[in-house]
Amino acid sequence: MIQPGLTRISNLIKNTNIPWRAIHVAGTNGKGSVCAYASAMLVAGNIKCGRFTSPHLIDRWDCIAINGTSVEESLFTMVEDEIKSRDRAQTDKASEFELLTATAFEIFSREKVDIGVIEVGMGGQHDATNILLNPLVTVITKIGKDHQSFLGNTLEEIAYQKAGIMKRDVPCIVDSTNPKNVLEVFHKTAQDLSAGPVIEIPSNIDDEESHELWKILTKADFERHQQVNINLAHEAVRLALEQIGSPLHLSTLLPGVQQTVWPGRIQELSIKSLTGRQGSVILDGSHNAQSAEVLGSFIDRKIRCSGSQVTWVVAISAGKGPTNILSPLIRTGDNLVATEFGPVEGMPWVSAASGEEVVRAARRVVTLDQVGDSGLNVMGALLWAANVSRGGPLVIAGSLYLVSDVLRLLRQQEIKDVPYVRYPPQST
């Protein structure tokens, strides 16, 4: 279960030496991408960095990375066992996320990272990651409505919770494409906490300062929101490196960004090994209205430009409000199959909305062509969609947990497809 508060995480890491400094990132949408871009820049600059993001994609340990590579299962398990042993000595037992956070921080210390790029799990003020008292810089990305039962029902209330990661005299970089009332909350919170300065990354990414980025990166390769996130990440890394005495030029930091792939974020991949489909598909974890708007805009501009019918494979977390997620995505005449992701390891409180609920919501939004419901059979949904789409556009969306299930299916198929070679080879 989710248990906000810092007492339990404090008990777990009280004997953990944390010499590394952090780039601490909060927000509703884009924080994972900012973390991916920032860590890619640090790796390009030969700065040893750890990255902690959530949720995990396929395996529980893949949310913890050193220099861009997920830690080994053996290291993760060893450290996690030690953290769990500490927890057993406590009366107030830690949550799964608190155990995971403590495991990540312990691993970063043992691996002697210089900088940890840390994504907030939920909110900010009471999140376990906020036990970090002396980050190099904090970052707050785009704010939207999500987890309202914990964070509040208005953007201002949610922004206040996110701004709780601000620290005294620590610069905070914020996405200036946020509404004015949200930005006002950031500035007021910074004033109350003696934090800052608050640095607004301009929504006009064509200004003179940002222009230097696009002399190195190919701007057309990135969507508008990605361009903003790259700006946020670069400013965070620049300020962080200044503080540790390792300033590096853009030309050193940015080449790694061009190769950054953040799985499940407008990701193009093949499901041929699972379905026989020849063309690629789009895989996206859009799990709230704001991220669905970003995906919907991309699909409308890049996929529907020729009037193409889109086939959707959709799973949505229970309680998310499927209508708000589906409205920016589906259009009249599209095909849709609802499915349900399986249990999420380490997150027993998460479950999928029923396929029936998703189908009902979709039919309230538009008139669809063909509609299916595969229940818990994600593989069946992919086969249905591959058949119905007839080679046309196919998008898998609605939840990062669905992304995980699809990537897991692909990995399982890859393992099956590895040819058997007897070693040493037998002569014939």
Number of C-alpha atoms within 10 A of each C-alpha: 12 14 16 17 15 17 13 21 24 16 17 25 19 10 10 15 11 16 12 18 21 22 26 28 30 34 26 23 22 24 24 25 23 28 29 24 29 30 32 27 27 29 19 18 21 12 17 19 26 31 30 29 23 19 20 18 22 19 13 17 22 20 19 26 22 21 19 17 12 17 18 13 12 10 12 20 14 12 19 21 13 13 20 19 12 17 20 11 11 13 8 11 17 23 19 16 21 26 23 26 28 26 25 26 25 23 23 25 17 13 13 16 20 17 25 28 23 29 25 26 21 22 27 27 22 21 25 27 26 24 18 17 13 18 23 25 26 26 28 30 27 23 23 21 18 22 16 15 7 14 22 17 13 13 20 20 16 25 30 21 24 28 28 19 29 31 23 16 15 18 22 28 26 26 23 20 18 19 13 10 11 23 20 15 20 26 19 15 20 24 14 10 15 14 20 21 15 19 16 16 19 17 16 11 16 12 10 9 10 19 12 13 20 14 11 15 16 10 15 9 10 13 13 15 16 16 19 25 26 25 24 28 26 23 19 25 25 20 18 23 18 12 13 12 8 13 14 15 10 16 14 15 23 23 16 18 18 15 10 15 14 14 18 24 20 22 17 13 14 17 20 14 14 17 16 12 19 13 15 17 22 19 26 23 25 27 25 24 23 20 22 22 18 17 22 21 15 16 20 18 11 10 17 15 9 9 8 13 19 23 30 26 25 26 30 31 22 15 11 19 17 24 18 17 25 28 18 20 26 24 20 13 15 19 22 30 27 27 29 28 26 16 14 19 13 16 14 10 9 17 17 23 21 20 21 16 16 27 21 12 18 24 16 13 18 15 14 17 13 14 18 17 23 19 19 17 14 24 16 16 24 23 15 20 29 26 15 17 19 13 15 18 20 25 24 27 28 29 24 25 28 29 24 22 20 23 19 15 17 17 14 12 14 12 9 10 10 8 7 7 8 7 6 6 7 7 4 3
